[in-house]
């Protein structure tokens, strides 16, 4: 068996806000599997882990991912780590048959290949929506954009659960076939206001979408939160510096990475670890609602 652990990742070559979470998870993983400080290594792991992390980028293409995995499995890697993206049936079957630990990190899945650490997107979206309802908002909308279908379904499940619990309409939803960025947030707010002029709060599945909506509010002289509350998801850097500062759901990306590293070492060294572990997200209350 090789002393290499492979992280199969979406593109991370060009840093941007949407990939900040991936970078944080990778940093948490490195802290456990490849600590730079020898003293820290002794604290985190009594015996040196001795593993090298290989980063393989799939470019979100099925053929590329399958070719990469075939090459990596032939090199007899010790374990595989997958980020929270969808994988082909072929890739999933190869990994199930590979007799190595497989860690999916980022979000809790209903059907993990093997090990799984991340946040519960259903619970997180429920908490975010419930908070707005408890603060008195009655006409709430949900803005989604391009993301993994299974993550979209989790967000939608949490949204429906909160809205229906209070007998409120869950139908103010736009799922734009566009990137979850500033431009999409700005362009979709007018669509919401046209379809539902009564809108008094908007939940966005990323901070970038939410900040784009905030910019459009400023352009239209819509007062936030007096006329419209806006909340995001992720607690990225931009959520702290936009005006007004954005209420958002914080995702502990670095902790997810470090917990995944510890779980992998436990499986590799001792052969035991539970299949799934949920890491709690947390509300960051700021001035946008």
Secondary structure by P-SEA (a helix, b strand, c coil): cccbbbbbccccccccccaaaaaaaaaaaaaacccccaaaaaaacccccbbbbbbbbccccaaaaaaaaaaaaaacccbbbbccccccaaaaaaaaacccccccccccccccccccccccaaaaaaaaaaaaaaacccbbbbbbccccaaaaaaaaaaaaaaaaaacccccccccccccccaaaaaaaaaaaaaacccccbbbbccaaaaaaaaaaaaaacccccccbbbbbccccccccccccccbbbbbaaaaaaaaaaaaaaaaaaccccccbbbbbbbbbccccc
